[in-house]
């Protein structure tokens, strides 16, 4: 085998490995505006970051700004996010409507897949909802969505009357 070919093969292998590692990074944004507070969660590789904001009309109007500032705070941006998990309810009509609209716009503009979940999707609902509301357990959300076959890029909001 010629030396230049071997060198190119090693270089290709290194670049391919780097790309695969980059692609497999678990960079996930989680949004939940169904309750009294707007929850933003970020899973970057093995780290979890959270932010909560008052669930008010003022914050709905600037939700995209809150998301952007939240991502910047943890030195990331939408280009590095691989998936978005959004709570579709039941809960606040305005919170659900605004957060779903923003996630759909992000999907259309950036091509990021989203998973629209509800605690009602999961069995033993109350235990899981309580567990996930403990901000340290957000890492389980993607696994639960996989386990209970939550479809990607599909929205079926559940509003409280």
C-alpha positions as CSV (number, residue, x, y, z in Angstrom):
1,X,0.0,0.0,0.0
2,X,1.5,3.4,-1.0
3,X,2.3,5.7,1.9
4,X,0.1,8.5,0.6
5,X,-2.9,6.2,0.4
6,X,-2.3,4.9,3.9
7,X,-2.0,8.5,5.1
8,X,-5.2,9.5,3.4
9,X,-7.0,6.5,4.8
10,X,-5.9,7.4,8.4
11,X,-7.0,11.0,7.9
12,X,-10.4,9.9,6.5
13,X,-10.8,7.5,9.4
14,X,-10.0,10.2,11.9
15,X,-12.4,12.7,10.3
16,X,-15.2,10.1,10.0
17,X,-14.8,9.2,13.7
18,X,-15.0,12.8,14.7
19,X,-18.1,13.4,12.6
20,X,-19.8,10.3,14.1
21,X,-18.9,11.5,17.6
22,X,-20.3,14.9,16.8
23,X,-23.5,13.5,15.4
24,X,-24.0,11.2,18.4
25,X,-23.8,14.1,20.9
26,X,-26.9,14.2,22.9
27,X,-27.8,17.9,22.5
28,X,-31.4,18.3,23.4
29,X,-33.6,21.2,24.2
30,X,-36.7,20.6,26.4
31,X,-39.5,23.1,26.7
32,X,-42.5,23.0,29.0
33,X,-44.9,26.0,29.2
34,X,-47.9,24.1,30.5
35,X,-47.6,25.0,34.2
36,X,-47.0,28.0,36.4
37,X,-43.5,28.4,35.1
38,X,-41.9,28.1,31.7
39,X,-39.2,25.4,32.0
40,X,-36.3,25.3,29.6
41,X,-34.0,22.3,29.9
42,X,-30.8,21.6,28.0
43,X,-29.0,18.2,27.8
44,X,-25.5,18.7,26.4
45,X,-23.7,15.4,26.3
46,X,-23.7,14.3,29.9
47,X,-24.7,17.7,31.5
48,X,-28.1,19.0,32.3
49,X,-28.9,22.7,32.5
50,X,-32.3,24.2,33.4
51,X,-33.9,27.6,33.6
52,X,-37.4,28.6,34.8
53,X,-39.3,31.7,34.0
54,X,-42.6,33.2,35.1
55,X,-45.4,31.9,32.9
56,X,-46.9,35.2,31.8
57,X,-48.0,37.0,28.7
58,X,-44.9,39.1,28.7
59,X,-42.7,36.0,28.6
60,X,-44.8,34.4,25.9
61,X,-44.1,37.5,23.7
62,X,-40.4,37.1,24.2
63,X,-40.1,33.3,24.4
64,X,-37.7,33.1,21.5
65,X,-35.5,35.7,23.2
66,X,-35.6,33.6,26.5
67,X,-34.6,30.5,24.5
68,X,-31.7,32.2,22.7
69,X,-30.4,33.8,26.0
70,X,-30.7,30.4,27.7
71,X,-28.7,28.7,24.9
72,X,-26.0,31.4,24.9
73,X,-25.7,31.1,28.7
74,X,-24.6,27.5,28.2
75,X,-22.4,28.3,25.2
76,X,-24.5,26.6,22.6
77,X,-27.0,27.5,19.9
78,X,-29.7,26.0,17.8
79,X,-27.3,24.7,15.2
80,X,-25.9,22.3,17.9
81,X,-29.3,21.1,19.1
82,X,-30.3,17.6,17.6
83,X,-33.8,17.2,19.1
84,X,-36.4,19.3,20.9
85,X,-38.9,17.8,23.4
86,X,-42.0,20.0,24.0
87,X,-44.8,19.4,26.5
88,X,-48.1,19.6,24.6
89,X,-50.3,19.6,27.7
90,X,-52.6,19.4,29.4
91,X,-52.1,22.9,30.7
92,X,-52.0,26.6,29.9
93,X,-53.6,27.2,26.5
94,X,-51.4,30.3,25.8
95,X,-48.3,28.5,27.0
96,X,-48.9,25.4,24.9
97,X,-49.9,27.4,21.8
98,X,-46.9,29.7,21.9
99,X,-44.3,27.1,22.7
100,X,-45.6,24.7,20.0
101,X,-45.6,27.5,17.4
102,X,-42.0,28.4,18.2
103,X,-40.9,24.7,18.1
104,X,-42.6,24.3,14.8
105,X,-40.9,27.4,13.4
106,X,-37.5,26.1,14.6
107,X,-38.2,22.8,12.9
108,X,-39.1,24.5,9.6
109,X,-36.1,26.9,9.7
110,X,-33.4,24.6,11.2
111,X,-34.7,21.1,10.4
112,X,-34.5,20.1,14.1
113,X,-36.8,17.2,14.9
114,X,-39.2,17.7,17.8
115,X,-41.1,15.3,20.0
116,X,-44.4,16.6,21.4
117,X,-45.0,14.6,24.6
118,X,-47.6,14.7,27.3
119,X,-47.3,13.1,30.8
120,X,-50.5,11.3,29.7
121,X,-48.4,9.4,27.1
122,X,-46.6,7.6,29.9
123,X,-48.0,4.8,32.1
124,X,-48.0,5.5,35.8
125,X,-48.6,9.1,34.9
126,X,-48.5,10.7,38.3
127,X,-45.2,9.1,39.4
128,X,-43.5,10.0,36.1
129,X,-44.9,13.6,36.1
130,X,-43.6,14.1,39.7
131,X,-40.3,12.6,38.8
132,X,-39.8,14.8,35.7
133,X,-40.8,17.9,37.5
134,X,-37.8,17.3,39.6
135,X,-35.5,19.1,37.3
136,X,-32.6,16.7,37.8
137,X,-34.5,13.9,36.1
138,X,-35.0,15.5,32.7
139,X,-32.4,13.1,31.3
140,X,-35.2,10.4,31.4
141,X,-37.5,12.3,29.1
142,X,-36.0,11.1,25.8
143,X,-35.9,7.5,27.0
144,X,-39.6,7.7,28.0
145,X,-40.5,9.2,24.7
146,X,-38.7,6.3,22.9
147,X,-40.2,3.7,25.2
148,X,-43.8,4.9,24.7
149,X,-43.3,5.5,21.0
150,X,-43.9,9.3,21.0
151,X,-43.9,10.3,17.3
152,X,-41.5,12.9,16.0
153,X,-42.7,16.1,14.3
154,X,-46.3,15.5,15.3
155,X,-48.4,17.8,17.4
156,X,-51.6,17.0,19.2
157,X,-52.1,19.7,21.8
158,X,-54.1,18.9,25.0
159,X,-55.6,22.1,26.4
160,X,-57.3,22.5,29.8
161,X,-60.8,23.9,29.4
